């Protein structure tokens, strides 16, 4: 446990809580959390998760723009439905990404836990994309990914981060409960 990890945990918790509450401030804090975790994962040789943080940075900027564009004036952003076809495409992309990243990191780096790290990173990108696109189902994928992350972080001795991910499972459940689309969509707070 380092000061870097503790600060990253605190900022990440607040950012995810704000995302579950559908508050636009979540995007700013998520960017800070990504930078902190990039450094932490570099330090513990979780390279796929380190690169995931860089990709999250791009995804966060994308999500921020999408959420801003889907407001009319001061009207809140709406939750969008995820079709079965797009869900299957996303999950297939996650699996393909896991295989590619896992193969690369297991053959060309000294990565710790290359295959599980790759799978979690790849499916996290899918979940992040679904979050940016305002799909309620992002929270279900986050729950599955976060459960496995808890085990990986405990194995790596990143106990505060494992604790954060355990709490994020609960936040994802709250997000899923609260992101209910209606016939016209559901509002996302713009604060």
C-alpha positions in Angstrom: 0.0 0.0 0.0 1.4 3.4 -1.0 0.2 6.9 -0.8 -0.3 6.9 -4.5 -2.6 3.9 -4.2 -4.6 5.5 -1.4 -5.1 8.8 -3.3 -6.1 6.8 -6.5 -8.6 4.8 -4.5 -10.2 7.9 -3.0 -10.5 9.8 -6.3 -11.7 6.7 -8.1 -14.4 6.0 -5.5 -15.7 9.6 -5.8 -15.6 9.4 -9.6 -17.5 6.1 -9.9 -20.0 7.3 -7.3 -20.6 10.4 -9.4 -21.0 8.3 -12.5 -23.6 6.1 -10.8 -25.4 9.3 -9.7 -25.1 10.5 -13.3 -23.3 13.6 -12.5 -21.1 15.2 -15.2 -18.3 15.9 -12.7 -17.5 12.2 -12.9 -15.6 12.7 -16.2 -13.1 15.2 -14.7 -12.4 13.0 -11.7 -12.1 9.9 -13.8 -9.3 11.5 -15.8 -7.4 12.2 -12.6 -8.0 8.6 -11.4 -6.7 7.2 -14.7 -3.4 9.1 -14.5 -2.9 7.9 -10.9 -3.6 4.3 -11.7 -1.5 4.4 -14.8 1.5 5.0 -12.6 0.5 2.5 -10.0 0.0 -0.3 -12.5 3.3 0.5 -14.1 4.9 0.1 -10.7 3.4 -3.4 -10.2 3.9 -4.6 -13.8 0.2 -4.9 -14.7 0.9 -3.5 -18.2 -2.4 -4.3 -19.8 -4.1 -2.4 -17.0 -1.6 0.4 -17.3 -2.5 0.8 -21.0 -6.1 0.4 -20.1 -5.8 3.6 -18.1 -4.5 5.4 -21.2 -7.4 4.0 -23.2 -9.8 5.0 -20.4 -8.4 8.5 -20.7 -9.5 8.6 -24.4 -12.8 6.9 -23.5 -13.5 9.4 -20.8 -13.0 12.3 -23.1 -15.3 10.6 -25.6 -17.9 9.9 -23.0 -17.8 13.5 -21.7 -18.4 14.8 -25.2 -21.2 12.3 -25.9 -23.0 13.1 -22.6 -22.7 16.9 -23.4 -24.0 16.4 -26.9 -27.0 14.5 -25.7 -28.4 17.3 -23.7 -30.6 19.9 -25.3 -29.7 23.2 -23.6 -30.1 22.6 -19.9 -32.0 19.3 -20.4 -30.3 16.3 -18.9 -28.8 13.5 -21.0 -30.9 10.4 -21.6 -30.0 6.7 -21.0 -29.9 4.7 -24.3 -31.0 1.1 -24.8 -28.4 -1.5 -25.8 -29.6 -3.9 -28.5 -28.8 -7.6 -28.3 -26.8 -7.2 -31.5 -24.7 -4.5 -30.2 -24.2 -6.4 -26.9 -23.0 -9.4 -28.8 -20.7 -7.3 -30.9 -19.3 -5.7 -27.7 -18.7 -8.9 -25.9 -17.1 -10.5 -29.0 -14.8 -7.5 -29.3 -13.9 -7.9 -25.6 -13.0 -11.6 -26.1 -11.0 -10.9 -29.2 -9.2 -8.1 -27.5 -8.4 -10.3 -24.5 -6.8 -12.9 -26.8 -4.7 -10.4 -28.6 -3.6 -8.4 -25.6 -3.0 -11.6 -23.6 -0.9 -13.2 -26.3 1.2 -10.0 -26.8 1.8 -9.4 -23.1 2.6 -13.1 -22.4 5.1 -13.3 -25.2 6.7 -9.8 -25.3 6.7 -8.4 -21.8 7.4 -9.5 -18.2 3.8 -8.9 -17.3 2.4 -10.3 -14.2 -0.8 -12.3 -14.8 -0.9 -11.4 -18.5 -4.0 -13.4 -19.5 -6.3 -12.3 -16.7 -5.0 -8.8 -16.9 -5.6 -8.7 -20.6 -9.2 -10.1 -20.3 -10.1 -7.6 -17.6 -8.6 -4.8 -19.5 -10.4 -5.7 -22.8 -13.8 -6.1 -21.2 -13.3 -2.9 -19.2 -12.9 -1.1 -22.5 -16.2 -2.5 -23.6 -17.9 -1.5 -20.4 -16.3 2.0 -20.6 -17.6 2.4 -24.2 -21.1 1.3 -23.1 -20.9 3.9 -20.2 -20.0 6.6 -22.7 -22.9 5.6 -25.0 -25.2 5.8 -21.9 -26.2 2.1 -22.0 -27.6 0.8 -18.7 -26.0 -2.6 -19.3 -22.5 -1.1 -18.7 -23.2 -1.6 -15.0 -23.8 -5.4 -15.4 -20.5 -5.8 -17.2 -18.7 -3.7 -14.6 -20.0 -5.9 -11.9 -18.6 -9.1 -13.5 -15.3 -7.4 -14.3 -14.9 -5.9 -10.8 -15.6 -9.2 -9.1 -12.6 -10.7 -10.9 -10.5 -7.6 -10.4 -11.0 -7.9 -6.6 -9.3 -11.3 -6.7 -6.5 -10.2 -9.0 -5.7 -7.1 -6.8 -5.7 -9.2 -3.7 -3.3 -11.6 -5.3 -1.0 -8.7 -6.2 -1.2 -7.3 -2.7 -3.1 -4.2 -3.7 -5.5 -4.4 -0.8 -6.9 -0.8 -0.9 -7.5 -1.2 -4.7 -9.2 -4.5 -4.1 -11.3 -2.8 -1.5 -12.2 0.0 -4.0 -13.2 -2.6 -6.6 -15.4 -4.4 -4.0 -17.1 -1.1 -3.3 -17.4 -0.4 -7.0 -19.4 -3.6 -7.4 -22.0 -2.0 -5.1 -21.8 1.3 -6.9 -22.4 -0.6 -10.2 -25.5 -2.2 -8.7 -26.7 1.2 -7.7 -25.9 2.6 -11.2 -27.8 -0.3 -12.8 -30.8 0.3 -10.6 -30.9 4.0 -11.2 -30.2 4.1 -15.0 -33.6 3.0 -16.0 -34.6 4.1 -19.5 -38.2 5.1 -20.1 -40.0 5.4 -23.4 -38.2 8.8 -23.8 -35.0 7.9 -21.9 -33.9 8.7 -18.4 -32.1 11.8 -17.2 -28.5 12.2 -16.4 -27.5 15.0 -14.0 -25.5 17.7 -15.6 -23.7 19.2 -12.5 
